[in-house]
Amino acid sequence: MKISVKNYDLLIYIFLALQIVSVFFSIAVSSIAFAFAGLFFLLKIFSNRDEIKNLKTTLDLFFLGFIAVEILSALLSDYKSEAFYHARRIFLILVFYMAISVFKDFKRIQNILLAIGIVSAIVSVIELIVYYLRIDIVWLGVFQISMTAGELKMITLLLLFPLYLDRDISFKRRALILILMSPTYLTFLLTFVRSAWFGFSIGLLVIVLLRYRYFFPGWVFLVAVFYLFFPLKYKYEHLSEVTRSETTVARYMMWKTGLKMFSQRPLLGYGDIDLYKIYVKFRPNPAPDERHGHLHNNFIMWLVLFGIAGFLILSGLFVRILIDFFVLFKNVNSIPIVRDIVLAGIGVFFAFNVSGFFEWSFGDAEIMTLFWFICGLVYSVNKILKNQNVPA
């Protein structure tokens, strides 16, 4: 029995939505949902080749370039099987195209944003209960490690904040958004993830400056909360001592060593591998906080894993995303809700890249699932407006 395009869209939407919301509580559920969504997406394309034309974006060549670099760097790697195994991250790009494929009206986009907020709030309430019942937890990380939890909450808050700040949206809806953000924000504090806090602060500042300047005092307050709350993790040590902590020093050494590693294989890098076995060759007997398979920096990791070729392609990809986001925002600035979707994308973009200066978030499947999905939502806005003959 032949499945119609409409039914394919429904199946893709259901499993894609499940994939997205389940990153907050189960990577296994998210992965299974992704497999089903991807399967129906491919079947839809094979049954309707014209769909490929509808999926074209300004990012296509960059994505193809990244895929090529992943494959080439794996072929030239000293650890080929491991490099090809980790190269599976390229499949997450499908999330971007699936979002463009199935989000054809703003109502469906609003529903998925609401679903993300609801699931995040429920998970956060559970995390708060567990956190206060278990005295052995220093910082929050119930369903994921604290860094991943912090990044996911950072992204969720930035997705919802523009909707809360938009005074053209009804008071009831804004109140609902505030209620959903509250437990997420509380648990965001408890993750004590400095990079995510910093990323959120910059992302929200961009949103405020672009459209909602009246909230600038509120932004100052939130930044002050981070500053005052952070030393609690360190039993009230002075913040200047925290900045010289072992983890901070370790990051500096990892970045410095990473650049030495890059200089030895500058073109295509070492391949998409766990880098610790390479790291110890350049820095024998590293400190405990340096003993990771990554270097706590997206940009240095791009250089080391994929060389200058991969770095340029990925940098070009992100620059193109930012340009497209700003052009689209300029065109929808007067349309409530629509502008908030694009603003959320811009805020998430800045937050992801700022926090990524201190973490290997590009290598985290949960974070990248949500990031590519949000990018897809923003690009789908452009497609929807074109289909409705609205200039964008």
HELIX and SHEET records of a PDB file:
HELIX    1   1 VAL A    5  SER A   22  1                                  18    
HELIX    2   2 ILE A   27  SER A   47  1                                  21    
HELIX    3   3 GLU A   51  ASN A   54  1                                   4    
HELIX    4   4 ASP A   60  LEU A   76  1                                  17    
HELIX    5   5 LYS A   80  HIS A   86  1                                   7    
HELIX    6   6 ALA A   87  LEU A   92  5                                   6    
HELIX    7   7 ILE A   93  VAL A  102  1                                  10    
HELIX    8   8 PHE A  106  LEU A  133  1                                  28    
HELIX    9   9 SER A  146  LEU A  165  1                                  20    
HELIX   10  10 PHE A  171  THR A  191  1                                  21    
HELIX   11  11 ARG A  194  LEU A  210  1                                  17    
HELIX   12  12 ARG A  213  PHE A  215  5                                   3    
HELIX   13  13 PHE A  216  PHE A  229  1                                  14    
HELIX   14  14 PHE A  230  TYR A  234  5                                   5    
HELIX   15  15 LEU A  239  VAL A  242  1                                   4    
HELIX   16  16 GLU A  246  GLN A  264  1                                  19    
HELIX   17  17 TYR A  276  PHE A  282  1                                   7    
HELIX   18  18 PRO A  288  GLU A  290  5                                   3    
HELIX   19  19 ASN A  298  VAL A  332  1                                  35    
HELIX   20  20 VAL A  338  SER A  355  1                                  18    
HELIX   21  21 SER A  361  GLY A  363  5                                   3    
HELIX   22  22 ALA A  365  ASN A  387  1                                  23    
END                                                                             
